[in-house]
Amino acid sequence: MHGILSPSASSLTAPSGREIARVALIAAVGFGLYGLTVGWWRSPVMGAYVAVKMPLLIALTLAFNGLLNGLLGMLLGSGLGFRQSLHALLSAFAISGVILGSVAPVTFFLAVNVPAPDSPQAASAHSGYLLAHVLLIGLAGVTGVVRLGKLLESYCSTKAVARMTLAAWLAGNAFLGMQFSWILRPFFGTPKLEVAFLRDEPMQGSFVEAVWGSLVRVGGGLEPVVYFFITGAVALVAFIFIQNQKTNKKPRP
């Protein structure tokens, strides 16, 4: 497990098939377990659906972002081609999967204790539930990518290139993750809608609209509360990034 949380430059340069399979399995199991707890609030069937869709979401995001960053690596001169970018991002997802899988017991407890989907408080519970999981997934995703910052510095010609590559990984995962999660919805299960693997009109609406609507409902229509949530989330992500940069700058004993 230590090799997953701290991948070496040599393993990234020429990963074996067994190593790739092991990393992929860790990512799939972690996200699958977490996905089960995400959908369980709506119903056990929804939980089973999300347990399958979470690893699928990661696979799609990995495939597209790995290709994009393989091209970007050539343009920036980071030394990371398609294969290296895919393996690095897979390692980042494995780290995120370990984090989310470890909190799955807590999120399962949350799923069985919040107001039920058929209760009068279902709408507000759904909004709060959605925001809590979006924040958890976002933090785990940022941590997984930022954890590889030191590894990037060993590949890139300069620290500036390493930081640009890291920023591209974060931006790509965030954008593609939001888009694919919206297409693959539902993940939480809207109380008034039937349980289904996919929605009939997957392209209608947007992820940002759904999150913004949930923020407004949780804040009771109070815009200052909404902005507080957004500012807090951004500040937390920035804190993780800055702390990682400080850690990377410390000389090894």
Secondary structure by P-SEA (a helix, b strand, c coil): ccccccccccccccccaaaaaaaaaaaaaaaaaaaaaaaccccaaaaaaaaaaaaaaaaaaaaaaaaaaaaaaaaacccccaaaaaaaaaaaaaaaaaaaaaaaaaaaaaaaccccccccaaaaaaaaaaaaaaaaaaaaaaaaaaaaaaaaaaccccaaaaaaaaaaaaaaaaaaaaaaaaaaccccccccccccccccccccccaaaaaaaaaaaaacccaaaaaaaaaaaaaaaaaaaaaaaaaaacccc
